[in-house]
C-alpha cells in the first residue's frame, strides 16, 4: 500500500503512535489520531507532533472516525475488542500493527524474538552478537524503539522484540529467524486463555518460508507443540544433547551449538548473567547468531561481557550480609518462578501490583521451599495472599517503600531480598522501570 493521499487512523498515541504518525505524514498520508485520554494527559506526545498538525480526535471512540479511512493502526495497548477495531474489521478496513507497517517498508531482513519472559535480554544479546560481527544492526521493537524507526535507516538487519499484542494484527510480517523462548500464563486479562495467548505468539511463524528458521525451546511443551508443522526450519535449544540444536552442559559450563556436521563449543565461565532462565536466553541468542553466520570467535567474547538488562534479576546491593535483587520486570508468575529458582538461600520476596488475571498456583511449591517471608504490596496483595499466604509467612503493606523497610528489618546474613512482583506496575508507578528505580532508591537509603 502506498501511503500518499491515504487517510490513516491511529488509535492510541504514546511512543508507538508518535512514530507511526510521523512516518505516515512523511510519506504523504493524512494522519488522524484518536486516544481515549484527554489532551492534557498527552502533552509530551502532542508536542512531538506539533509540526505535523494532525487531525486530533481525543477522548472519543465514536465510530464516525472511520469515515473515509483507508488504514487503521492501533497501538499495542489497544485490545482487539475495542469498538473502533471491531467496526473496522466489519467494514473491511485493513488493520495493521506497527510492526506490520514497518515490515512493508523495511529494506533489510528481520530477526524477531517472542516469548513470555526473556525477550528483552535475548534481543539485546542477539543485537550485540551481530553488531560485533560488523553488521549495521537495528535493535528495538517492544523493548523500546519502535521497529518502524528502522525503515528510515541504513541497516543490514533489524532485530525486534515482538509481543503478542503486536502480533494480533500482522498479515505479511515474516522474520528470517524467529525465536520463541517460552510460554507461561500472562496477559490473560487481554487474551482470556493460555491457548489464545499461545496462538497469538504462534502468528510470528505463520508466514515464514521453508528457508527461514524457527529457534524454539524444545523443553517447553506448549512452544514445541505449537511450532510443529509450520513452514520454517526448526533449530531447537534445551538441556539435553540433540543431533541438531543447542544445549548446555552445566557441569562443564559449556554451551554446544550443533548444525549439520559443525559442532561449536562456548565456555561461559565468565558469564555475568544470573539464573537458569538466562542460560536459556543465551542458548537462543547464540543459536540465532550462529544461523546468521556470526563466527564463534566473535560470539565468545560477547558472552563474557554482556551483563543483561536493568530490572531483570539485577543485583542492587549487599548490605549487612543481605543481598538485594531488582526483578521489577518480572511482571508475571512464570518470570517469578524462574527468578526464585535462581537462588539457593532463603528469600524474602516482595510482590504485588496490578493483577493480570493469571494463576499464582505455580508459585506455591517454591514459596513453601524457598521463601522465608512474603511481603505483599499494591492492588493485588489480597489476591496473592489468598493464593500463597498459607505456604509461607506473609505480611501485607501499602507501598514498596514499606516492603523494603519490612524486609530489611527481618533479613539476616545470607538472605536474599528479591523484588519480583508477578504483577503490572500501574497502580503506584509509571511502569516497571520506575518501580525498579524506586526499589533501588529504597535499598540505597537503608
C-alpha positions in Angstrom: 0.0 0.0 0.0 1.3 3.4 -1.0 0.6 5.9 1.8 0.4 9.1 -0.3 -3.1 10.5 -0.2 -4.3 7.8 2.1 -6.2 8.5 5.3 -4.8 6.6 8.2 -6.4 6.4 11.6 -4.0 5.9 14.5 -5.7 4.6 17.7 -3.6 5.3 20.8 -0.9 7.9 20.8 2.1 7.4 23.2 5.5 6.4 21.7 4.4 4.0 19.0 1.6 6.3 17.9 4.0 9.2 17.5 6.4 7.2 15.4 3.6 5.9 13.2 2.1 9.4 12.8 5.5 10.9 11.7 6.1 8.0 9.3 2.7 8.3 7.6 3.0 12.1 7.3 6.5 11.9 5.8 5.1 9.7 3.1 2.2 11.9 2.2 -0.6 10.3 4.2 -3.3 12.1 6.0 -2.9 11.4 9.8 -5.9 11.2 12.1 -5.3 10.3 15.7 -7.7 9.2 18.4 -7.0 8.4 22.0 -9.3 7.8 25.0 -7.2 10.1 27.1 -7.8 13.9 27.1 -5.3 16.3 25.6 -3.7 17.3 29.0 -2.5 13.7 29.5 -0.8 13.6 26.2 1.2 16.9 26.3 4.6 15.3 25.6 3.4 13.2 22.7 1.4 16.1 21.1 4.5 18.4 21.4 6.4 15.9 19.3 3.8 16.1 16.6 3.2 19.9 16.6 4.8 20.5 13.2 2.5 17.9 11.6 -0.8 19.4 12.6 -2.6 16.0 12.6 -6.3 15.6 12.8 -6.9 15.0 16.5 -10.0 13.4 17.9 -9.2 12.8 21.6 -11.4 11.4 24.3 -13.7 9.6 21.9 -14.3 6.2 20.3 -17.1 7.4 18.0 -17.4 5.1 15.0 -17.7 8.0 12.6 -14.0 8.3 13.0 -13.7 5.5 10.4 -15.4 7.6 7.7 -13.1 7.7 4.6 -10.3 5.8 6.4 -8.0 3.6 4.3 -5.9 2.0 7.1 -6.2 1.6 10.8 -3.1 1.3 13.0 -3.7 0.6 16.7 -1.1 1.0 19.4 -0.2 -2.4 21.1 -2.2 -1.5 24.2 -5.5 -1.3 22.3 -7.4 -4.6 22.6 -8.9 -6.3 19.6 -12.3 -5.9 21.2 -12.1 -2.0 21.1 -15.2 -0.7 19.3 -13.2 1.0 16.5 -11.3 -2.1 15.7 -14.4 -4.3 15.7 -16.1 -1.8 13.3 -13.0 -1.6 11.1 -13.0 -5.3 10.6 -16.7 -5.3 9.9 -16.2 -2.6 7.3 -13.2 -4.4 5.8 -10.8 -1.6 6.5 -7.2 -3.0 6.8 -5.9 -3.1 10.4 -2.1 -3.3 10.8 0.1 -3.3 13.8 3.1 -1.0 13.8 5.4 -4.0 13.1 3.3 -4.9 10.0 3.6 -1.3 8.7 7.4 -1.4 9.4 7.9 -4.7 7.7 6.3 -3.4 4.5 8.8 -0.5 4.3 12.0 -2.1 5.7 15.0 -2.6 3.3 16.6 -5.3 5.5 15.6 -8.7 6.9 14.1 -9.1 10.4 15.1 -11.4 13.2 12.2 -11.4 15.8 12.2 -12.6 19.4 9.0 -13.5 21.3 8.1 -15.4 24.4 6.6 -14.7 27.8 9.9 -14.0 29.5 13.4 -13.2 28.5 12.5 -11.4 25.3 14.4 -8.2 26.0 17.6 -9.9 27.3 17.7 -12.2 24.3 17.0 -9.4 21.8 19.8 -7.2 23.3 22.3 -10.1 23.4 21.5 -11.1 19.8 22.0 -7.5 18.8 25.4 -7.4 20.4 26.4 -10.6 18.8 25.5 -9.4 15.3 26.9 -5.9 15.9 30.3 -7.3 17.0 30.4 -9.3 13.7 30.5 -6.0 11.9 26.8 -5.7 10.8 24.8 -2.5 10.8 22.1 -3.6 13.3 18.9 -2.1 14.4 17.7 -3.3 17.8 14.2 -2.4 19.0 10.6 -3.3 18.9 8.6 -4.0 22.0 11.6 -3.2 24.3 11.7 0.5 23.4 12.4 1.9 20.0 9.6 1.1 17.5 10.6 -1.2 14.7 9.2 1.4 12.3 12.2 3.6 13.1 14.4 1.1 11.3 12.7 1.9 8.0 14.4 5.3 7.9 17.9 3.9 8.5 20.6 2.1 6.6 20.6 -1.2 8.4 21.7 -4.7 7.2 19.5 -6.4 9.7 16.7 -5.5 12.2 16.3 -7.4 15.5 13.0 -6.9 17.1 11.4 -7.9 20.4 7.8 -8.8 19.5 4.9 -9.1 21.9 1.6 -11.0 21.5 -0.2 -7.6 21.3 1.8 -6.6 18.2 1.2 -10.0 16.6 -2.6 -9.6 16.7 -2.6 -7.5 13.5 0.0 -8.9 11.2 -0.6 -10.0 7.6 2.8 -10.2 5.8 5.3 -9.9 8.7 7.9 -12.5 8.2 11.1 -12.9 10.3 14.0 -14.7 8.6 14.8 -16.1 12.0 12.0 -16.2 14.7 12.8 -17.1 18.3 10.2 -18.4 20.7 11.7 -18.6 24.2 8.8 -19.9 26.4 5.1 -19.7 27.1 3.5 -19.3 30.5 0.4 -17.5 31.7 0.5 -13.8 31.1 -1.8 -11.1 29.7 -4.9 -13.3 30.3 -6.8 -10.1 31.1 -6.2 -9.4 27.3 -6.2 -12.9 25.7 -8.5 -14.7 28.0 -6.8 -18.1 27.9 -3.3 -19.5 27.7 -4.4 -21.2 24.4 -5.4 -17.9 22.9 -2.2 -16.3 24.1 -0.2 -19.1 22.5 -2.0 -18.7 19.2 -1.1 -15.0 19.2 2.6 -15.8 19.7 2.4 -18.5 17.0 1.5 -15.9 14.4 5.2 -14.9 14.4 6.0 -18.0 12.3 2.9 -18.5 10.0 4.3 -16.6 7.0 7.9 -17.9 7.1 9.4 -19.7 4.1 11.0 -23.1 4.1 14.4 -21.4 4.0 13.7 -19.4 7.3 14.5 -20.6 10.8 12.4 -21.1 13.9 14.6 -21.1 17.1 12.4 -22.7 19.7 12.6 -24.1 23.2 12.2 -27.8 22.9 11.8 -28.2 26.7 8.7 -26.0 26.8 5.9 -28.4 25.8 3.5 -25.7 24.6 6.1 -24.0 22.5 7.2 -27.3 21.0 3.6 -28.4 20.2 2.6 -25.0 18.7 5.6 -24.9 16.3 5.1 -28.3 14.8 4.0 -28.4 11.1 5.0 -24.8 10.4 6.8 -23.9 7.2 10.1 -22.7 8.8 13.1 -25.0 9.7 13.3 -25.9 13.3 16.5 -25.2 15.3 15.8 -26.0 19.0 17.6 -25.3 22.3 17.2 -27.1 25.6 19.0 -29.0 28.3 19.7 -32.3 26.5 22.0 -33.1 23.6 20.4 -33.4 20.2 21.5 -34.2 16.6 20.9 -30.5 15.6 20.4 -27.7 18.0 21.8 -26.1 21.2 22.3 -27.4 24.7 24.3 -26.7 27.8 26.4 -29.0 30.0 26.1 -27.2 33.4 29.0 -29.3 34.9 31.4 -28.4 32.1 29.9 -24.9 31.9 29.8 -25.2 28.2 27.3 -24.3 25.5 27.1 -26.6 22.5 25.6 -25.5 19.2 25.4 -28.2 16.6 24.3 -27.6 13.0 24.7 -30.3 10.4 28.3 -31.5 10.7 29.5 -28.5 12.7 29.7 -28.5 16.5 30.7 -25.3 18.3 31.6 -25.1 22.0 31.3 -21.9 24.0 32.7 -21.8 27.6 30.6 -19.5 29.8 32.8 -19.4 32.9 32.8 -15.6 32.9 29.1 -15.2 32.1 27.7 -12.3 34.0 24.0 -13.2 33.7 22.3 -14.7 36.7 19.9 -17.6 36.7 19.0 -20.7 34.8 16.5 -18.9 32.6 19.2 -16.6 31.4 21.2 -19.6 30.2 18.1 -20.4 28.0 18.2 -16.8 26.7 21.9 -17.3 25.9 21.2 -20.6 24.1 18.5 -18.9 22.0 20.6 -15.9 21.1 23.8 -17.8 20.2 21.8 -20.2 18.1 20.2 -17.4 16.1 23.6 -15.7 15.7 25.2 -18.9 14.5 22.5 -19.4 12.0 23.0 -15.9 10.8 26.7 -16.6 10.3 28.3 -14.9 13.3 31.7 -16.7 13.8 32.4 -18.4 17.1 35.4 -16.2 17.8 33.1 -13.1 17.7 30.4 -14.6 19.9 32.6 -15.9 22.7 33.9 -12.5 23.9 30.4 -11.0 23.8 29.2 -13.7 26.2 31.9 -12.8 28.7 31.0 -9.1 28.8 27.2 -8.9 28.3 25.6 -8.1 31.7 21.9 -8.2 30.9 19.2 -5.5 31.3 18.2 -3.3 34.2 15.3 -4.6 36.4 15.7 -8.2 35.3 17.3 -10.1 38.1 19.7 -7.2 38.6 21.9 -7.1 41.6 21.4 -3.9 43.6 23.4 -4.1 46.7 24.7 -6.2 49.5 24.2 -4.7 53.0 25.0 -6.3 56.3 25.2 -9.7 54.6 21.8 -9.3 52.8 21.7 -9.2 49.0 19.1 -7.2 47.2 17.9 -8.0 43.6 15.7 -6.0 41.4 13.5 -8.1 39.2 10.8 -5.5 38.6 10.4 -6.7 35.0 9.1 -10.0 36.4 5.5 -9.0 35.8 4.0 -12.5 35.5 4.1 -15.7 37.5 6.3 -17.5 35.1 9.0 -14.9 35.5 8.9 -15.1 39.3 9.2 -18.9 39.1 12.4 -18.5 37.1 13.8 -15.9 39.4 13.1 -17.9 42.6 14.7 -21.0 41.0 17.9 -18.9 40.5 18.7 -18.7 44.2 19.7 -21.4 46.8 19.5 -19.5 50.1 16.5 -18.0 52.0 14.5 -15.4 50.0 12.4 -12.5 51.2 10.0 -12.0 48.3 8.4 -8.6 47.6 5.4 -9.0 45.2 2.3 -7.1 44.2 0.9 -4.5 41.9 -1.9 -4.8 39.3 -3.2 -8.4 38.9 -3.0 -9.7 35.3 -5.5 -12.5 35.6 -3.0 -15.4 35.9 -2.9 -18.3 38.3 -0.5 -17.9 41.2 -0.6 -21.7 41.8 2.8 -22.4 40.2 4.4 -20.3 42.9 3.1 -22.4 45.8 5.8 -25.1 46.0 8.6 -22.5 45.5 7.1 -20.3 48.1 7.0 -23.1 50.6 10.5 -24.3 49.8 12.4 -21.1 49.3 10.6 -18.0 50.6 11.4 -17.1 54.2 8.9 -14.2 54.1 6.4 -13.0 51.5 5.8 -9.2 51.6 2.9 -8.1 49.5 2.0 -4.5 48.4 -0.3 -2.8 45.9 -3.7 -3.6 44.5 -3.2 -7.4 44.1 -1.8 -8.1 47.6 -5.0 -9.7 49.0 -5.4 -11.8 45.8 -1.8 -13.1 46.1 -2.2 -13.6 49.9 -5.3 -15.8 49.3 -3.3 -17.9 46.9 0.1 -18.1 48.7 -0.4 -16.9 52.2 -0.6 -20.4 53.7 2.6 -21.5 52.0 5.0 -19.2 54.0 5.0 -16.4 56.5 3.2 -13.5 54.8 2.6 -9.8 55.6 0.9 -7.1 53.7 1.9 -3.4 53.5 0.7 -0.5 51.4 3.8 0.6 49.5 7.0 -0.7 48.1 9.0 1.5 50.4 7.3 -0.1 53.4 8.0 -3.5 51.9 11.7 -2.7 51.7 11.8 -1.5 55.3 10.0 -4.6 56.5 12.4 -6.8 54.6 15.5 -5.1 56.0 14.1 -5.4 59.5 13.8 -9.2 59.3 16.6 -10.2 56.9 19.6 -12.0 58.2 23.1 -12.8 56.9 22.9 -14.9 53.8 19.3 -13.9 52.9 18.2 -12.5 49.5 15.6 -9.8 49.3 14.0 -10.1 45.9 11.6 -7.7 44.2 9.8 -9.9 41.7 6.2 -8.6 41.6 4.3 -11.1 39.4 2.1 -8.1 38.6 1.9 -5.0 36.4 3.1 -1.7 38.0 0.5 0.8 37.1 -1.3 1.1 40.4 1.6 3.0 42.0 4.3 3.5 39.3 4.6 4.8 35.7 6.0 1.4 34.6 8.2 -1.5 35.7 11.3 0.6 35.3 10.0 3.3 37.6 9.2 0.6 40.2 12.7 -0.8 39.9 14.2 2.7 40.4 12.1 3.2 43.5 13.2 -0.1 44.8 16.9 0.8 44.3 16.5 4.1 46.0 14.8 2.5 49.0 17.6 -0.1 49.3 20.3 2.5 48.9 18.7 4.6 51.7 18.8 1.7 54.2 
